[in-house]
Amino acid sequence: AFLIFILSPFFFLLLGASSFYVGAKLARSGNLKIAEKSMVFSKSTSSLVYKTGFVFTPLSKTALVLEDASSVSLRALRVAELSRQFVENILTDTAYDPLVYSKKIALELDVLYKDSGFLQSEIGEGEGFLARNLMKVFNNLGLSELRDKLLLAKRVVEEMPEILGTEEKKEYLVLFQNNMELRPTGGFIGSFALLTFDKGKLSDVRVQDVYSADGQLKGHVEPPEAIKDYLGEANWFLRDSNWDPDFPTSATRAEWFLEKEIDQSVDGVVGIDLILARELLKEVGPIYLSDFEQELNSQNLYEITQHEVEKDFFPGSYKKTNFLTALARELLNQLMETGSSNYLALSKVFYKSLEEKHIQVFLHNREAQRAISSLGWEGAVYQPKCSDNCFADWLGMVEANVGVNKANYFIERNANLSVRFEDGLVKKQLTIFLKNKANPALGTQGRYKTYLRILAPQAARFQDIEIISAGNRDILIPEINEISGRKEAGVVVEVGPGQTKSVTFSWENGFNPNFNLPGEYRLFWRKQAGTDSDPIIVKYFFPEGTSVAGSPSFSLTQEAVVGYNTNLARDFTSRVFW
């Protein structure tokens, strides 16, 4: 009996830990109800150990951490379930009160934020196998990263009744941006949808062809010089409204065109691209486009889209946008039919797409938009700042396909950046490699013509651009513009089928750090919306003898050279300390 008394706490702790692990795994796979039962069992058994295992202080402390971890997980599952019900009510005819759900979810998020903070401290102070594995589980669930966003999400949730038109009907513009014809905020706007929310319900979805709207524009709107020079457009329309890489700016402009063309005002704009469509198709299954007799899935989406929009195309043809309009309409229908039943998997897709700029959001609701901006989901051109012995640097690559084709389907890109600290200057050299994998038989439809811009701080001084292809070297003077407190250097680059070209930009900023005192260099590399996860290499060259540390930790280390070998799936941020 004494032996059973001694061993029982260990047995129940192992049982509780196993149940927690199973519950976490079930939650990730979307089995929320069974996951909840596992977490309840984990909490009960760990509580029992905590109460009976007082003889073994470390065991008792571990049991308390496991009990708290189970409680936090149960609350997170509660938020997921309430959110699922909220979404289901928005998409169905079920009567409900948006304010009630908004308050419930906001309260749960607030408590979850506080409880998860205590838990992080407990796990961080804990020792041993269980503490390490609890931290691993929470990292796999992404809760450490998500915790910082809980309060911002709460602010958005609190505004949901207003956003969903509880008191007054709301209209939103969704821009379908085809990133196979890459443009500054994600892709060419081939079609768009108008979503109506009334009394908390999605009451109407109307998908329209952009050329139909553009054909109703009365009068002349002067386009940017680059649109005139490289697209050959004498007028400016909704389809080219996303020329500014700053999504709030382009969204505001799209709203203006929409009102002028079809007399429609909206309460916000959302931009989405084909990468989102691909990821959604993985979850909702294939869709059938009866007008085109085609079944699309995540594997053939790009190929069929490429084929359909280019087949029998001629200038002035609506074929491109008709196909994309049909795709957008059917995908929306499929989401509305299966959304609530596959909520968790779809929510992961939407969250990842927001993080990677395949979805960008601009709302007129100021409180919600401030939170969305802080979350990094508005697609703005962010310019970091710091003071004292610190320099906040940033850059962004922006491509605009001006070849009037879908050649981005064939393009692979990667980039190398070197940053040198010399003579009171920060000198940067960025080489972008563009490889066109198109078959030469495609001719002009496989040729990639892009207006390539580099965004940098306003004080940046750009040098000439070097373009190398097949041993040929050209030196060009960049087009320099100052816009919204930033500097842009642009050049037109053409890459034929089977070709690879490198384009090198060089620029510098004044910065005279004291390497004998603690200091910092921050770099923010902005990802362009509509691109996937392009490989990048970043190398920092410091004066010899300078001891530096990086956050995140450096993946490249040589004598006097440190850096990273990573990708631009998301914005890249690094901090270098000395």
N, C-alpha and C positions, 0 to 999 in steps of 0.2 A: 504493500500500500504506500509505503514511504517513497519507494522508487517511482511509482505512478505519479505521486504528488510532485516529485522533483522534475519528472520528464514531461508532464502534461503541458506546462507553459510553452516548452519548446515545440511540442507537437502542434498546439493551437496557433502559435506564431507562424510556423511553417504553413499551416493550413490557410491562415489569413493572408499570408504573403502570396501563396499560390493563387488564391481566389482573386486577389488584387491584380495579379499579372494577367489572369484569364479575362477579368473584367476590362482591363485596359485594351487587351487585344480585341475583344468583342466590340468595344466602343469604336476602335479604329476601323473595324469592318462594317460598322453601321448597325449592329445588333444592340440597340440601345436598351431595350427592355430586359434582355438577358444580362447585359452588362450591369444594369442597375441591381439586379438580384445578386450578382457576384460581389459588387461593391458593398451591398448591405451585409452580406455574409462576412466579408473581410473586416468591415467595421465592427461587427458583433464579436468575432473571434479575437481580434486585436484588443478590443475593450476588455474582454475576459482575461486575456493575458496581462494587461496593464493592472487589473485589479488583483489578480492572484499571483503575479510574478514579482511581487515586491521584494522577495528574498534576493532576486538577481536584478540589481539596479540597472545594468546595461540593457538587460532583456526588457525590463519595464519601460525604459526610455524608448527603445526601438519600437515596442508595441504602441506607445503613444504616438510616435511619428506615423506609423502605419494606420492607426485609427484616424488621425487628422488627414492623412492622404486620401483615405477612403471617403471621408466627409467632403473634402474638396472635389473629389471626382464625382460624387453623387450630386453635388450642386452644379457642376459643369454639365452633367447629364440632364439635370432639370432645366438648365438654360437651353440645351439643345432640343429638348422635347417641347418646351414652350415656344421656341422659335419655329419648330416644325409645324406646330398647330397654327401659329400666326400666319405662316406662309400659306398653309392649306386654306385658311379662312379667306385670305386675300384672293386666292385663285378659284374658289368655289362659291356656291350660292348660300352657304351656311351663314346665318345671322350671327354677328358677334360685335363686341365693342372694342375697337382698336386701342382706345385709351386704357382699358383694363389690361390688355396684353402688354402694352408699352410700359405701364407702371410695374407690372409683375417682372418682366424681363430686366428692366432697369434696376430694380431692387436686388434681384438675384445677381446681376453683374457687379453691383456695388459690394455685396457681401463676399462674392467670389474673389474680387480683387483683394479685399482685406485678408480673408482666410488663406489665400494662396501666398500672400506675402509672409504671413506667420509660418506657413509650411516650408517655404523656401529657406527661411532662417533655420528652422529645425533640421531640415535635411542637410543644409550646409554645415551645421555644427555637429551632425551625426557622424559616426564612424562605423566601419565594418561593412560586411558584404551587403546587407539589406539596404543601408543608406545609399551605398554606391548604385545599387540596382534601382532603387526608387528614383534617384536622380536621372538614371538612364531612361527609365520609363517615361518620366515627365518630359525629358528632352525629346524623346521620340514622338510624344503627343504634341510637342511644340508649345507646351504651357508656359515655359519660361519666356519665350518670345511673345506669346499671346497676352501674358499678364500686363505688359506695358500698354497694350492696346485696349484693355477692358474698359477703362474709364472713358476713352474716346468713343468706343462702341456704345457705351451707355448714353453719351450725349446724342449720338445719332438715333438710338432707339427712342429716346425721349421725344424726339421730333417726328417720329414716324406717323402719328395721327395726322399731323399737318401735312406731311409729305404725301400721305395716301388719300388726301382730299376728304377728311372726315367732316369738316365744316364747309369747305368750298372745293369744287371739282378742280383737279390738277391734271395738266398735260405735260408729257415729257417727250423729247426728241431723242431717238436712238439712231446713231449713225453707224451703218454697216460699212466698215472700212476694209477693203480688200488688200491685205498686206502682200499679195503677190504682185501688186502694183504699188509699191511702198511710197507713202507720203509722210510729211513731217509728224503727224499725230497718229500714224498707224497704217494708213492705206487710202487708196482711192475710194471716195464715197460713191458707190454704185447705186445704193438704195438706202432708204431710211424708214423707220417706223415711228408712228405717233401712238404713245400709250396714254390711256385715260384712266385715272383713278378717281372713284366717286364713292364717298362714305366707306372708305377702307377697302374697296374692291377694285380689282383690275377689270374695268367695265368694257373697255374697247381696245383693240389692237388693229391699227391700219398700216399696212406696208405699202410704200410707194416707190416708184422708179424716180431716181434723181433727175433724169432728163425731162420727165414729165413736168416736174416742178420748175426746172430751169427754163423750160420753154415758155413759162408764163411771166418771166421777169420783164418788166417794162422799163425802158431807159437803159442808159449806159453806166456801168460801174467799172471804174478804172482799176485794173489788176496790178499787183506788184510787178516790178520790172522783170523779174526772173520768169514769171508766168508768161509775160508777153514775149520775152526773148527766146525761151527754151521750150515752152509748150505751144507757142504761136497763137495764143488766145488774146484777142483784142478786148474781150469783155471778161468780167469776173462773175462767177456763178457759185451756187451752193456746192457743186461737186468739187470745186477747188478752194473751198473756204478754209480748209485746214492747212494752210501754208505755213502758219506760225507754229513752231514745235510746242509752244506753251498752250496746253489744252484749254484752260479757261479763256484765253484770248481767242483761240479758234472756235470754241464753243459759242462764245458771245457773237462772233461774226456769223456762224451758222444760223443762230437764232435770227439775226438781222435779215439774212437772205431768205429764210423761211417765211418771215412775215411779209417781206416785199414780194415774194413769188406767189405764195398761196394764201396770204392773209391769215397766217396761223401763228399765234403767240404760244410760248411754252414756259414751263416753270423750271426747266433744267435740261441738260443735255448729257447723254451717255454715249461714249464711243467704244465700239467693240470690233474685234478683228476675226479672221478665219482660224487663228490658233485657238481662240475660245470655242469656236464651232467644232473644231477637231476634238478638243477635250470633252466637250459636252456629248458628242456622238459616242465616245467611249462608254458613257454612262447610260444614255437613253436608247442606245441601239441604232440600227440603220433606219434611214428615212427614205421614202420613195417619192420621187418627183414625177407625177403622172404626165405632165406636159412634155417632159423630156425623156420619159421612159427610162429613168436612171434610178438605181438604188445607191445611196451614199452611205459610207461608214467612215470611221476614223482613219482607215488605211487608204481608202481611195479618194478621199475628199479633195485633196489637192490636184490629183491627176485628172479626175472628171471635171472639176471646176476649170482647170487650165484648158482642157479640151473643148468644153462647151462655150466658154467665153471667147475663144479664138476661132472656132470653126465658123466658116462663112461670114466672118466679121468684115464690115466695111465702114468707112467713116460715116458717122451719122446713124449707124445701126444701133438698135436698142437691145441686141441679143445679149450683150454682156450683162446689162443690168436686169434684164428679164430673168435670166438664170439665177442671179444672186438674189433677186427679189423672191423667187419661188423657194430658194433654199432658206432664206431668212423666215419666210412665212411658215413653212413646214416645220422648221426647227422650233419656232415659238409655239406652234400647236403641240408638238411632242413634249416640250417642257411643261406646258400647262396641264397636259394629261398625266404625266408621270412625276412631276416635281415633288409632291408631298410624300410619295411612296419611296422615293430615292433621295430623300432630303439631305442626309449627311454626306453622301458621295458628291452630290451636286454642290453643296455648300463648300466642300473642299476645292472643287474646281473653280468656283467663283472667287473664293478667297485667294487662291494661287494666281488667278488671272488678274485680280486687283493688284497684288503684289508685283506682278511682272508686266503691268501696263497693257495687258490685253483687254482690260476694262478701265476706262477713265470716267470720272464722274464730276459734273459741275451742276450744282443746285442753287436756286435762288434763296432757299432757306439758309440764312446766314449762319445760324448756330450749327446746323448739321454740316454745312460746307467747311466751317472752320475745323471741325473734327475730322472730316474727310481729308482736308489738307494736311493736318497733323499726322494722319495715318499714311500719307504719301500716295493717296489714291486719286488725286485730281489731275495728275499728269502735268503739273506746272514745271517751269524751268526754275529749279531751286538754286540759290546762290548762298553758300554757307559763309559764316563770318566768325572771326575770333580776333583777339587783341593781344597786346604785349609782345613777347618773343614767340609769336605764333603767326602762321600764314594759312588762311583758308583758301585753297585753290579748287578749281572745278573745271570740267570740260564736258562737252556732249557732241556726239557725232549725229548728224541729221542728213538722211538721204531722201531725195524726192525723185521718183521715177518719172522722167519727162519724155520717155520713149513711146508713150501711149500703147503699152503692151503689158503683159503679165510676166515679164522676164525675171522678176524677183524669185519666182519658183525655182530658177536654176542657179541662183547666186549663193555662193558661200563667202563669208567674210571673217577675217580675224584681224586683230590689231595689236601692235606693240608700242608701248609708251615708255620713254626714258625721261627722267626728271633729274636735272643736275643743278647743284648749288655752287655757282661760280661768280666771283667778282660782284657780289651784292645783287645777284640776279637768280631767279629760278628759270632755268632754260628747259623747255619741253620740246620733244620731238615725237610726233605720232605718225606711225606708218600703218596705213590701212591696206590690207590685201583683199582684192575682189577677184574671185574666181567664177567664171561663167561656164557652167557645165552643160549648156544647151547644145543640141546637135546642130552643126553648121547648116544642115538642110532646112532648118526653120527660117533662115534668112533674117529679115528685120524683126520678126516676132521673137527671135531669140537674142537679139542685140539689147544689151543693157545700157541705157543712157540715163545717167543720174546727175542731179545737181546736188553736190556733196558740200555740206557746210560743217565747220567746226565752231561750236559755241565756246566762249571763254570769258573771263572777267573783262570789264570794260577797259581796264588799263593795259590789257595784253597788247604786245607789239608783234605782229605777224611778219614773217619773212616769205620769200618766194616758195612756191610749191614744186616738189619734184615728183614726176610721174615716170615710172619705169615699166616697160613691157617688152618682153622678148629681146632684151639687150638695148632697146632704144630708150633714151633718156630725154625727157622734155622738162623745161623749167618754165613755170607759168606764174604770173602775178595774180594773187587771189583778189576776188571782189570783196571789199571790206565794207561792212555796214555796222552801225551802232543802233541797237534796238532795245528798248526797255531796260536800260542799264547794263547791257551786255554787248560784247563784240562778236560779230560773225565773219568768218572768212570762208568764201565759197568758190567752187570751181566745177565746171562740167566735165564729167568723165564718161567715156564710152568704152565698154568692154564687150567685144564681139564673142560669138559662140566659140567655146574652146580656149578662150584667152584668160590670162591672169595678169592683173595690173596691180602695182603698188603705188599708193599715193601718200606722200610724206608732207605733213604740215609741221612747221617749226615756229615757235613763238616764245616770248619771254615776259616775265613780270619782275618789277623791282621788289626785292626782299633781301635785307641784309641782317640775317640772324646772328646772334651771339652764341656760338657753339660751346662757349665756356660756361654758359648759364643754362638751366633747364629751359627747353623750348619744345615747339611742336610744329609739324607740317601736316595739314589735313588735306586730303584729296577726295573729291566727290566726282565720280565718273557717271554721268547720266546715261541711262539706257534709253534708246529710242523705242517708242511704242511701235508695235508691229513686227519687231525683230524677235528672234527666238533666244538662243543662249550662245552667242558668238564668243569664241575663245579670245582671251586677252592676256597679255603679259605686261606687267608694270615693273620697272626697275628704277630704284632710287640710287643716285651716285652722290655720296657725301664726301666732304673733305677727309683726307686720310687721318686716321686716329680718332674719328668721331664714333662714339659708342651710341648705338640707337636700339630702340625696341619698337615693335609694331603691334597695333591692334586693328584687325586680327593678326595673329602671329604670322611672320613671314614664311612663305613657302619656297622662296628662292634666297639663298645666302651665299655670297662670295666675299672676297676681301674688298671692303669699301663699297660693296654693292649688295643691296637687299631688295626684295620685291615679292611679287605674287605671280602665280600662273593659275588663272581662274577663268571665269566666263561672265558674260553680261546677261545672265538670266534675269537679274534684277540690277538696280543701281548699285554701283560698287563704291564703298566708302572705306578709307583707311586713315589711320592716325599714326604718325611716326613721331616718337619722342626721343629726345637726347638729353 
